[in-house]
Amino acid sequence: MISVTDDASVADEPDMRALYDLLDDIYRGQERTTQAEIYRRAVAAELPPELLARIDALPEGEYAVDEASDLLGGSVA
């Protein structure tokens, strides 16, 4: 039986679904939030270190969900 993690290209990628779920939750009911709030919530959600590093690398400021998603490596589906 082969799982998706058996593919090396997929295995090396962080779990972006967890990031998208977090962004959906953070932006529910609001249009913008800060990098610090995204990072705080990502730590609380125990996202993988690779994703925390991406969020930490965002410049300080406020982001709309599409801006944050684009800067973090994808788009929220």
Secondary structure, DSSP 8 states (H G I E B T S, - for coil): ---GGGSHHHHTS--HHHHHHHHHHHHTT-SEEEHHHHHHHHHHTT--HHHHHHHHHS-SSEEEHHHHHHHTTS---
